[in-house]
Amino acid sequence: EVAGTADADDPDGLMVSAFVHDEGRLLSVVLVNASDQPRAVRLAVPGLAVRGGRVYVTSDAPGACLQPCRGADPEAGYEVPAHAVATWAARY
Protein backbone atom coordinates (compact mmCIF):
# COMPACT_ATOMS: atom_id res chain seq x y z
CA GLU A 1 0.00 0.00 0.00
CA VAL A 2 1.23 3.49 -0.81
CA ALA A 3 0.13 6.60 1.04
CA GLY A 4 1.17 9.87 -0.49
CA THR A 5 0.97 11.48 -3.87
CA ALA A 6 0.72 8.46 -6.18
CA ASP A 7 -2.05 8.96 -8.75
CA ALA A 8 -2.75 6.28 -11.37
CA ASP A 9 -4.18 8.94 -13.70
CA ASP A 10 -1.03 11.11 -13.67
CA PRO A 11 1.50 9.70 -16.16
CA ASP A 12 4.07 12.34 -15.15
CA GLY A 13 3.65 11.67 -11.43
CA LEU A 14 4.78 8.88 -9.14
CA MET A 15 4.69 5.29 -10.42
CA VAL A 16 5.19 2.35 -8.04
CA SER A 17 5.91 -1.34 -8.63
CA ALA A 18 6.59 -3.94 -5.96
CA PHE A 19 7.95 -7.46 -6.17
CA VAL A 20 8.10 -10.20 -3.54
CA HIS A 21 10.87 -12.72 -4.22
CA ASP A 22 10.05 -15.82 -2.17
CA GLU A 23 13.47 -17.27 -2.86
CA GLY A 24 15.76 -15.23 -0.66
CA ARG A 25 12.75 -13.56 1.04
CA LEU A 26 13.43 -10.22 -0.63
CA LEU A 27 11.02 -7.33 -1.18
CA SER A 28 11.82 -4.84 -3.94
CA VAL A 29 9.84 -1.65 -4.43
CA VAL A 30 10.62 0.68 -7.33
CA LEU A 31 9.28 4.25 -7.25
CA VAL A 32 9.60 6.39 -10.38
CA ASN A 33 9.04 10.13 -10.03
CA ALA A 34 8.90 11.72 -13.48
CA SER A 35 7.57 15.03 -12.17
CA ASP A 36 9.39 18.29 -11.52
CA GLN A 37 8.62 18.10 -7.77
CA PRO A 38 9.66 15.64 -5.05
CA ARG A 39 6.87 13.26 -3.97
CA ALA A 40 6.27 12.17 -0.38
CA VAL A 41 5.32 8.53 0.19
CA ARG A 42 4.80 6.14 3.05
CA LEU A 43 4.76 2.44 2.18
CA ALA A 44 2.90 -0.32 4.00
CA VAL A 45 3.48 -4.00 3.38
CA PRO A 46 0.52 -5.90 4.85
CA GLY A 47 1.26 -9.54 5.61
CA LEU A 48 5.04 -9.23 5.56
CA ALA A 49 7.31 -8.54 8.51
CA VAL A 50 9.85 -6.34 6.74
CA ARG A 51 13.28 -6.11 8.36
CA GLY A 52 15.07 -2.89 7.59
CA GLY A 53 16.22 -2.45 4.06
CA ARG A 54 18.01 0.11 1.97
CA VAL A 55 16.94 2.78 -0.48
CA TYR A 56 18.98 3.53 -3.60
CA VAL A 57 18.34 6.54 -5.87
CA THR A 58 19.15 7.14 -9.50
CA SER A 59 18.41 10.63 -10.80
CA ASP A 60 19.32 13.13 -13.48
CA ALA A 61 22.00 14.61 -11.18
CA PRO A 62 25.57 13.99 -12.36
CA GLY A 63 26.90 10.71 -10.96
CA ALA A 64 23.62 9.83 -9.22
CA CYS A 65 23.34 6.16 -10.16
CA LEU A 66 22.09 3.79 -7.44
CA GLN A 67 23.26 6.11 -4.69
CA PRO A 68 22.46 4.76 -1.19
CA CYS A 69 20.19 6.98 0.92
CA ARG A 70 21.36 6.53 4.50
CA GLY A 71 18.60 6.57 7.07
CA ALA A 72 15.77 6.44 4.51
CA ASP A 73 12.74 4.52 5.80
CA PRO A 74 9.86 4.25 3.30
CA GLU A 75 7.60 2.70 5.96
CA ALA A 76 7.94 5.81 8.14
CA GLY A 77 7.92 8.24 5.21
CA TYR A 78 10.23 9.09 2.34
CA GLU A 79 10.48 11.80 -0.29
CA VAL A 80 11.26 10.58 -3.80
CA PRO A 81 13.32 13.29 -5.52
CA ALA A 82 12.10 14.91 -8.75
CA HIS A 83 13.19 13.12 -11.94
CA ALA A 84 14.42 10.10 -9.98
CA VAL A 85 13.99 6.38 -9.50
CA ALA A 86 14.14 5.10 -5.91
CA THR A 87 14.53 1.39 -5.19
CA TRP A 88 13.80 -0.04 -1.75
CA ALA A 89 15.27 -3.50 -1.15
CA ALA A 90 14.41 -5.23 2.14
CA ARG A 91 14.27 -8.71 3.66
CA TYR A 92 11.16 -10.19 5.22
C-alpha positions as CSV (number, residue, x, y, z in Angstrom):
1,E,0.0,0.0,0.0
2,V,1.2,3.5,-0.8
3,A,0.1,6.6,1.0
4,G,1.2,9.9,-0.5
5,T,1.0,11.5,-3.9
6,A,0.7,8.5,-6.2
7,D,-2.0,9.0,-8.8
8,A,-2.7,6.3,-11.4
9,D,-4.2,8.9,-13.7
10,D,-1.0,11.1,-13.7
11,P,1.5,9.7,-16.2
12,D,4.1,12.3,-15.1
13,G,3.7,11.7,-11.4
14,L,4.8,8.9,-9.1
15,M,4.7,5.3,-10.4
16,V,5.2,2.4,-8.0
17,S,5.9,-1.3,-8.6
18,A,6.6,-3.9,-6.0
19,F,7.9,-7.5,-6.2
20,V,8.1,-10.2,-3.5
21,H,10.9,-12.7,-4.2
22,D,10.0,-15.8,-2.2
23,E,13.5,-17.3,-2.9
24,G,15.8,-15.2,-0.7
25,R,12.8,-13.6,1.0
26,L,13.4,-10.2,-0.6
27,L,11.0,-7.3,-1.2
28,S,11.8,-4.8,-3.9
29,V,9.8,-1.6,-4.4
30,V,10.6,0.7,-7.3
31,L,9.3,4.3,-7.2
32,V,9.6,6.4,-10.4
33,N,9.0,10.1,-10.0
34,A,8.9,11.7,-13.5
35,S,7.6,15.0,-12.2
36,D,9.4,18.3,-11.5
37,Q,8.6,18.1,-7.8
38,P,9.7,15.6,-5.1
39,R,6.9,13.3,-4.0
40,A,6.3,12.2,-0.4
41,V,5.3,8.5,0.2
42,R,4.8,6.1,3.0
43,L,4.8,2.4,2.2
44,A,2.9,-0.3,4.0
45,V,3.5,-4.0,3.4
46,P,0.5,-5.9,4.8
47,G,1.3,-9.5,5.6
48,L,5.0,-9.2,5.6
49,A,7.3,-8.5,8.5
50,V,9.9,-6.3,6.7
51,R,13.3,-6.1,8.4
52,G,15.1,-2.9,7.6
53,G,16.2,-2.5,4.1
54,R,18.0,0.1,2.0
55,V,16.9,2.8,-0.5
56,Y,19.0,3.5,-3.6
57,V,18.3,6.5,-5.9
58,T,19.2,7.1,-9.5
59,S,18.4,10.6,-10.8
60,D,19.3,13.1,-13.5
61,A,22.0,14.6,-11.2
62,P,25.6,14.0,-12.4
63,G,26.9,10.7,-11.0
64,A,23.6,9.8,-9.2
65,C,23.3,6.2,-10.2
66,L,22.1,3.8,-7.4
67,Q,23.3,6.1,-4.7
68,P,22.5,4.8,-1.2
69,C,20.2,7.0,0.9
70,R,21.4,6.5,4.5
71,G,18.6,6.6,7.1
72,A,15.8,6.4,4.5
73,D,12.7,4.5,5.8
74,P,9.9,4.3,3.3
75,E,7.6,2.7,6.0
76,A,7.9,5.8,8.1
77,G,7.9,8.2,5.2
78,Y,10.2,9.1,2.3
79,E,10.5,11.8,-0.3
80,V,11.3,10.6,-3.8
81,P,13.3,13.3,-5.5
82,A,12.1,14.9,-8.7
83,H,13.2,13.1,-11.9
84,A,14.4,10.1,-10.0
85,V,14.0,6.4,-9.5
86,A,14.1,5.1,-5.9
87,T,14.5,1.4,-5.2
88,W,13.8,0.0,-1.7
89,A,15.3,-3.5,-1.1
90,A,14.4,-5.2,2.1
91,R,14.3,-8.7,3.7
92,Y,11.2,-10.2,5.2
